[in-house]
Amino acid sequence: MGGGPPQNSDLKKLVKRLAVQGPFRTLETPKRIRLLYNGAFVADTSKALYVWEHEYYPQYYLPMESFVKPRGFDVRLSHGDAIRDENDKIVGGGLELAVRRQNCDEEFRVLNEMVLFAADLEGPATCLRNYVKVMFNAVGPSLVFPSRHIGRVPNLCLVADQWFEEDTPIYVHPRDPYKRVDCLQSLKPIRVTIPSNGTDIILAESPTSVLLHETMLPRRYYIPYTSIRTTYLRPSTTTSECPYKGIAQYHSIVVNGEEHKDLVWWYRAPTAECVAVTGLRCFYNEKIDIWILEGTEWGKQERPKTHFA
């Protein structure tokens, strides 16, 4: 349910680009940011920096001094190869973090998807001096479904490694501080239809809905499952993750023999901000028609134009 490109997996190219061009935007945050890796809190800071590597959403960059050696663990931080720009100037370097419990025979667990920006960067990259970029998805970015629960009600479980804002785990990528989600109850009757063979087929009707407003995305209409004509629904194994709402599960729709894959989604256990949509279903209003009853007349809403259409 998110948007934009995936994270840059080539850290060397990322460092070179940011050293020359600088990030799209940065913002200091007083939030306490911690990294849990192999059972140890290996980084702890209240001086993290939001860094927009692209225009869509930020990442957390951590000052070098935020990396710590917690009691009971053997933590080793070592520097890797230097990263040089086109003029052979060092603009950063690789980092490797190895962690294991003390007084045991287990092998070190190694995190090497991280880089340190040089201390003498200039121009638009000055703000990145001595900051460390750790690939978010290298430190437990998501909630997962245990395999034993596939096909029935899943329990959400926390992966072994994790990013924390204060004492709250975060998933997928850091939430944009300039973006918000509002869930608003509506008592206007709503109808969902889809055109098929020259006829508008009614998929759902409900006397109420929850309107979800998310910055930079179209308004979404969440309705009770009991308001849907379930003969059109088909199960789907698709899931998606959103740092603002949680894990979405999907249904497909089959009308007159034509399948519309993953047209409907819902959240079994959404984030606290979106608890109002728990168990409710939402249709891609780019692909179907939403009708709202205004007085005695049904008004068809304009279909939004997004990359989901």
DOMAR-899918 format. One record per residue (C-alpha): residue in three letters; chain; x negated, y negated, z. Coordinates in nm, 2 decimals, decimal comma, padded with zeros to 4 digits. Example, Ala and Ser with C-alpha at 12.3 -4.5 7.8 and 13.67 -1.06 7.14 Angstrom:
// residues 2
PT   r c     px     py     pz
PT ALA A -01,23  00,45  00,78
PT SER A -01,37  00,11  00,71
This chain:
// residues 309
PT   r c     px     py     pz
PT MET A  00,00  00,00  00,00
PT GLY A -00,30 -00,22  00,00
PT GLY A -00,44 -00,42 -00,29
PT GLY A -00,77 -00,52 -00,44
PT PRO A -01,08 -00,32 -00,53
PT PRO A -01,24 -00,05 -00,31
PT GLN A -01,53 -00,12 -00,09
PT ASN A -01,87 -00,16 -00,27
PT SER A -02,05  00,17 -00,22
PT ASP A -02,38  00,04 -00,36
PT LEU A -02,51 -00,15 -00,07
PT LYS A -02,83 -00,26 -00,24
PT LYS A -02,63 -00,43 -00,52
PT LEU A -02,40 -00,59 -00,26
PT VAL A -02,69 -00,74 -00,07
PT LYS A -02,85 -00,87 -00,39
PT ARG A -02,52 -01,03 -00,51
PT LEU A -02,44 -01,19 -00,17
PT ALA A -02,79 -01,32 -00,13
PT VAL A -02,76 -01,52 -00,45
PT GLN A -02,39 -01,60 -00,46
PT GLY A -02,29 -01,59 -00,10
PT PRO A -01,96 -01,45  00,02
PT PHE A -01,62 -01,58 -00,09
PT ARG A -01,55 -01,69  00,27
PT THR A -01,67 -01,63  00,63
PT LEU A -01,51 -01,69  00,97
PT GLU A -01,65 -01,65  01,31
PT THR A -01,44 -01,45  01,56
PT PRO A -01,44 -01,43  01,94
PT LYS A -01,30 -01,08  01,93
PT ARG A -01,50 -00,81  02,09
PT ILE A -01,60 -00,57  01,81
PT ARG A -01,74 -00,23  01,90
PT LEU A -01,85  00,08  01,70
PT LEU A -01,81  00,43  01,84
PT TYR A -02,03  00,67  01,67
PT ASN A -02,10  01,04  01,77
PT GLY A -01,94  00,96  02,11
PT ALA A -02,15  00,65  02,18
PT PHE A -02,07  00,29  02,16
PT VAL A -02,37  00,19  01,95
PT ALA A -02,27 -00,17  01,88
PT ASP A -02,09 -00,42  02,10
PT THR A -02,05 -00,79  02,02
PT SER A -01,83 -01,10  02,06
PT LYS A -02,01 -01,27  01,78
PT ALA A -01,90 -01,07  01,47
PT LEU A -01,84 -01,25  01,14
PT TYR A -01,55 -01,19  00,91
PT VAL A -01,70 -01,17  00,56
PT TRP A -01,50 -01,17  00,24
PT GLU A -01,72 -00,98  00,00
PT HIS A -01,44 -01,03 -00,25
PT GLU A -01,11 -01,23 -00,25
PT TYR A -00,88 -00,96 -00,11
PT TYR A -00,97 -00,88  00,25
PT PRO A -01,26 -00,92  00,49
PT GLN A -01,52 -00,69  00,65
PT TYR A -01,69 -00,72  00,98
PT TYR A -02,06 -00,81  00,98
PT LEU A -02,24 -00,77  01,31
PT PRO A -02,54 -00,96  01,45
PT MET A -02,85 -00,74  01,47
PT GLU A -02,86 -00,79  01,85
PT SER A -02,52 -00,63  01,89
PT PHE A -02,67 -00,28  01,85
PT VAL A -02,72 -00,12  02,19
PT LYS A -02,85  00,20  02,36
PT PRO A -02,57  00,33  02,58
PT ARG A -02,65  00,54  02,89
PT GLY A -02,65  00,91  02,83
PT PHE A -02,74  00,89  02,47
PT ASP A -03,05  00,89  02,26
PT VAL A -03,00  00,61  02,00
PT ARG A -03,27  00,53  01,75
PT LEU A -03,24  00,24  01,50
PT SER A -03,50  00,23  01,22
PT HIS A -03,56  00,01  00,92
PT GLY A -03,56  00,15  00,57
PT ASP A -03,67  00,02  00,24
PT ALA A -03,67 -00,36  00,17
PT ILE A -03,42 -00,50 -00,08
PT ARG A -03,57 -00,76 -00,31
PT ASP A -03,40 -01,01 -00,54
PT GLU A -03,49 -01,09 -00,91
PT ASN A -03,78 -01,30 -00,79
PT ASP A -03,92 -01,01 -00,57
PT LYS A -03,82 -01,20 -00,25
PT ILE A -03,70 -00,97  00,03
PT VAL A -03,33 -01,05  00,09
PT GLY A -03,25 -00,75  00,32
PT GLY A -03,33 -00,40  00,40
PT GLY A -03,18 -00,06  00,48
PT LEU A -03,10  00,05  00,84
PT GLU A -03,06  00,40  00,98
PT LEU A -02,89  00,48  01,31
PT ALA A -02,95  00,82  01,47
PT VAL A -02,75  00,93  01,78
PT ARG A -02,74  01,23  02,00
PT ARG A -02,66  01,30  02,37
PT GLN A -02,95  01,31  02,60
PT ASN A -03,08  01,63  02,75
PT CYS A -02,93  01,86  02,49
PT ASP A -03,04  02,05  02,19
PT GLU A -02,80  01,91  01,94
PT GLU A -02,94  01,74  01,63
PT PHE A -02,93  01,37  01,57
PT ARG A -02,63  01,25  01,38
PT VAL A -02,74  00,99  01,13
PT LEU A -02,56  00,68  01,00
PT ASN A -02,74  00,53  00,70
PT GLU A -02,47  00,34  00,53
PT MET A -02,58  00,01  00,67
PT VAL A -02,80 -00,29  00,57
PT LEU A -02,96 -00,59  00,74
PT PHE A -02,96 -00,92  00,57
PT ALA A -03,29 -01,11  00,58
PT ALA A -03,35 -01,38  00,84
PT ASP A -03,46 -01,65  00,59
PT LEU A -03,17 -01,64  00,34
PT GLU A -03,09 -01,98  00,20
PT GLY A -02,81 -02,16  00,02
PT PRO A -02,46 -02,00  00,02
PT ALA A -02,61 -01,69  00,19
PT THR A -02,75 -01,87  00,49
PT CYS A -02,45 -01,76  00,70
PT LEU A -02,55 -01,40  00,66
PT ARG A -02,89 -01,43  00,82
PT ASN A -02,97 -01,14  01,05
PT TYR A -02,62 -00,99  01,01
PT VAL A -02,57 -00,61  00,96
PT LYS A -02,32 -00,47  00,72
PT VAL A -02,19 -00,12  00,82
PT MET A -01,97  00,05  00,56
PT PHE A -01,63  00,06  00,73
PT ASN A -01,54  00,40  00,61
PT ALA A -01,86  00,55  00,75
PT VAL A -01,73  00,49  01,10
PT GLY A -01,39  00,65  01,12
PT PRO A -01,16  00,41  00,93
PT SER A -00,84  00,59  00,94
PT LEU A -00,58  00,80  01,11
PT VAL A -00,56  01,15  00,99
PT PHE A -00,30  01,43  00,99
PT PRO A -00,44  01,76  01,14
PT SER A -00,41  02,04  00,89
PT ARG A -00,21  02,25  01,12
PT HIS A  00,07  02,00  01,10
PT ILE A  00,10  01,98  00,72
PT GLY A  00,45  02,06  00,62
PT ARG A  00,61  01,96  00,95
PT VAL A  00,61  01,67  01,19
PT PRO A  00,25  01,54  01,20
PT ASN A  00,08  01,42  01,52
PT LEU A -00,15  01,13  01,46
PT CYS A -00,50  01,19  01,60
PT LEU A -00,80  00,97  01,64
PT VAL A -01,11  01,06  01,44
PT ALA A -01,44  01,10  01,62
PT ASP A -01,59  00,77  01,51
PT GLN A -01,41  00,44  01,53
PT TRP A -01,41  00,06  01,50
PT PHE A -01,25 -00,13  01,78
PT GLU A -01,12 -00,48  01,82
PT GLU A -01,13 -00,53  02,19
PT ASP A -00,99 -00,19  02,31
PT THR A -00,77 -00,14  02,01
PT PRO A -00,88  00,09  01,72
PT ILE A -00,85 -00,05  01,37
PT TYR A -00,81  00,14  01,05
PT VAL A -00,87  00,12  00,67
PT HIS A -01,04 -00,23  00,69
PT PRO A -01,03 -00,53  00,92
PT ARG A -00,70 -00,71  00,91
PT ASP A -00,72 -01,05  00,74
PT PRO A -00,67 -01,33  01,01
PT TYR A -00,50 -01,54  00,74
PT LYS A -00,24 -01,27  00,67
PT ARG A  00,06 -01,17  00,87
PT VAL A  00,36 -00,93  00,87
PT ASP A  00,71 -01,03  00,99
PT CYS A  01,00 -00,78  01,03
PT LEU A  01,34 -00,96  01,03
PT GLN A  01,68 -00,79  01,08
PT SER A  01,94 -00,87  00,81
PT LEU A  02,31 -00,82  00,84
PT LYS A  02,38 -00,88  00,47
PT PRO A  02,50 -00,56  00,30
PT ILE A  02,25 -00,42  00,06
PT ARG A  02,28 -00,18 -00,24
PT VAL A  02,00  00,00 -00,43
PT THR A  02,05  00,11 -00,79
PT ILE A  01,85  00,24 -01,08
PT PRO A  01,95  00,22 -01,45
PT SER A  01,99  00,56 -01,61
PT ASN A  02,16  00,64 -01,95
PT GLY A  02,32  00,30 -01,96
PT THR A  02,46  00,32 -01,61
PT ASP A  02,35  00,18 -01,27
PT ILE A  02,32  00,48 -01,04
PT ILE A  02,37  00,39 -00,68
PT LEU A  02,08  00,53 -00,47
PT ALA A  02,17  00,37 -00,14
PT GLU A  02,41  00,14  00,04
PT SER A  02,37 -00,01  00,38
PT PRO A  02,54 -00,27  00,59
PT THR A  02,20 -00,38  00,74
PT SER A  01,84 -00,38  00,65
PT VAL A  01,50 -00,49  00,79
PT LEU A  01,32 -00,74  00,57
PT LEU A  00,95 -00,71  00,58
PT HIS A  00,75 -01,02  00,48
PT GLU A  00,38 -00,97  00,42
PT THR A  00,15 -01,25  00,31
PT MET A  00,09 -01,23 -00,07
PT LEU A  00,33 -00,94 -00,13
PT PRO A  00,69 -00,95 -00,23
PT ARG A  00,96 -00,91  00,04
PT ARG A  01,05 -00,55  00,11
PT TYR A  01,39 -00,41  00,21
PT TYR A  01,39 -00,13  00,47
PT ILE A  01,72  00,06  00,51
PT PRO A  01,83  00,36  00,72
PT TYR A  01,76  00,70  00,58
PT THR A  02,13  00,79  00,64
PT SER A  02,23  00,51  00,39
PT ILE A  02,05  00,69  00,10
PT ARG A  02,22  00,94 -00,12
PT THR A  01,97  01,21 -00,04
PT THR A  02,07  01,44 -00,33
PT TYR A  01,84  01,21 -00,54
PT LEU A  01,54  01,25 -00,30
PT ARG A  01,26  01,49 -00,35
PT PRO A  00,97  01,56 -00,11
PT SER A  00,62  01,42 -00,18
PT THR A  00,28  01,50 -00,03
PT THR A  00,16  01,15 -00,11
PT THR A  00,04  00,93  00,18
PT SER A -00,12  00,59  00,19
PT GLU A -00,28  00,38  00,47
PT CYS A -00,24  00,01  00,55
PT PRO A -00,42 -00,16  00,84
PT TYR A -00,11 -00,38  00,89
PT LYS A  00,16 -00,12  00,89
PT GLY A  00,01  00,23  00,94
PT ILE A  00,04  00,55  00,74
PT ALA A  00,31  00,57  00,48
PT GLN A  00,48  00,89  00,36
PT TYR A  00,67  00,91  00,04
PT HIS A  00,97  01,05 -00,14
PT SER A  01,02  01,08 -00,52
PT ILE A  01,36  01,02 -00,68
PT VAL A  01,52  01,24 -00,95
PT VAL A  01,81  01,09 -01,15
PT ASN A  01,96  01,27 -01,45
PT GLY A  01,66  01,50 -01,47
PT GLU A  01,41  01,22 -01,47
PT GLU A  01,16  01,20 -01,19
PT HIS A  01,05  00,87 -01,05
PT LYS A  00,74  00,97 -00,85
PT ASP A  00,68  00,82 -00,50
PT LEU A  00,95  00,55 -00,54
PT VAL A  01,03  00,55 -00,17
PT TRP A  00,81  00,52  00,13
PT TRP A  00,85  00,52  00,51
PT TYR A  00,65  00,50  00,84
PT ARG A  00,69  00,76  01,11
PT ALA A  00,46  00,58  01,35
PT PRO A  00,39  00,22  01,23
PT THR A  00,17 -00,03  01,40
PT ALA A  00,32 -00,23  01,69
PT GLU A  00,38 -00,53  01,47
PT CYS A  00,60 -00,32  01,24
PT VAL A  00,78 -00,10  01,49
PT ALA A  01,11 -00,23  01,36
PT VAL A  01,08 -00,03  01,04
PT THR A  01,02  00,31  01,21
PT GLY A  01,19  00,58  01,01
PT LEU A  01,35  00,33  00,77
PT ARG A  01,31  00,38  00,39
PT CYS A  01,19  00,13  00,14
PT PHE A  01,22  00,14 -00,24
PT TYR A  00,97 -00,03 -00,48
PT ASN A  01,18 -00,32 -00,58
PT GLU A  00,96 -00,36 -00,88
PT LYS A  01,11 -00,04 -01,02
PT ILE A  01,47 -00,04 -00,90
PT ASP A  01,74 -00,30 -00,85
PT ILE A  01,83 -00,45 -00,51
PT TRP A  02,18 -00,60 -00,47
PT ILE A  02,28 -00,83 -00,18
PT LEU A  02,64 -00,90 -00,09
PT GLU A  02,69 -01,28 -00,08
PT GLY A  03,04 -01,35  00,04
PT THR A  03,25 -01,13 -00,20
PT GLU A  03,00 -01,10 -00,48
PT TRP A  02,70 -00,87 -00,53
PT GLY A  02,40 -01,06 -00,65
PT LYS A  02,11 -00,87 -00,82
PT GLN A  01,77 -00,97 -00,69
PT GLU A  01,49 -01,05 -00,94
PT ARG A  01,24 -00,77 -00,96
PT PRO A  00,90 -00,89 -00,84
PT LYS A  00,60 -00,87 -01,07
PT THR A  00,31 -00,69 -00,90
PT HIS A  00,05 -00,43 -00,99
PT PHE A  00,29 -00,17 -00,84
PT ALA A  00,54 -00,24 -01,13
